Amino acid sequence: MQPNIKTKYLLDSSNQFYQETLGYKPEQTSLQQIPEFKWNEFATQRGLNPNSSGIYLPRNQTAIIRDENPLSLFHEYFGHGIYSEQSLSGRKLVDLERRLLEEEKREFSTGKFTLEDVQRFRQQNQTFQELDGFRKQNLLQYETFAIWTEYLLSGENGLRDLFGRKYDSLTGQEKEVVNSAINFSSQYGNLATFYVSSLARKTTAERVKRLLEDVYGSKLQDVKFALLYGSKKEFSDIDVFMVGKGIPNEAHSDWLDVKYKSHKEFNLGLKNFDVRILTPLMNGELIFGDRNYFEELKKQILSQPITEEAIKHNLKWSSRMQRLKEENTEDDFLKNKFDGYSKTYLANALALREGLRLFTKEDLLSYSQQEKPIELKGGTEKNAIRKYDGNVSTASF
Ligand SMILES: [Zn+2]
């Protein structure tokens, strides 16, 4: 059945909204509409509550909706659909369902079987057990996301009153979790809500600019410039480097990592070839700010003299990071982070001593692995060398 005109309109406008906001829209999800007069029969066959208005089947990534119910379209097709396509746990759910389907096909390939036979098979089937556990574990997140999607798209399409009626029918506990998603999105914006719900991040400077504007608002006015750096992988955090004043704290979450430096910290780091300043500066992409200033800074790094003070600065920070690593052996994330910094600071000091300007973690680590005689003066330096084991770190910057 072809989507009717009203559904077609909602599909087109919502697809466009997803494309603009996230850089993708549902692609693998298919939509099936059951006419109102057939719904009862369909629901009964499927063992669904006939009062329900839709269902999403991860097995074949299909959203089935009752007639042209808009909230159901938003919930099943855009909510569960996009989550199954663009989040790791959604993808895992689809994989497990498909694996189970294959195993059931093999089991019941010959002869007739009853619903009881299937149930008995599932009880002792390992894939089913894994799927069942995984589903329970993710149910709250999965459903909350789909209901928040109803809220979002009903607002985008001028249908908020429909959502209001649906909201009234939720239980107190359901309202509570939905409220927290809605409050989060009003405070930090839609894109941040998609990302905190672990949807894939198509990281571009333009999209991150919108994200920062949503999250920080007017606080950005005293930021001199912001850079995007790091891996930009779809399930890694977004690494942002900012210089200026007005942002009180650095923020770290599993989807956004903002490093923030005052002018004073930045200028000192710049002069001293500090790893944590140079890595974003020399590899980053301008999100907003004065482009000429940014380009001048890069030229400055390439031409300014390498001083003894700069070498010492990097050695000192290598030792500090080493100490922080030793103080955080319980926390793998911090331990790896400090270990990585300790190694790159040390490598940078050694490279600078030979007159080399290296700006990526990879270049620094591979440089430090080359065998070469190095002579260093002073206690701190020797200490740092002795502790340095030359292993390539897996820490992310
Ligand atoms: Zn649902």
Residues whose N, C-alpha, C, O or C-beta is under 5 A from the ligand:
A	BS01	ZN	E143 A146
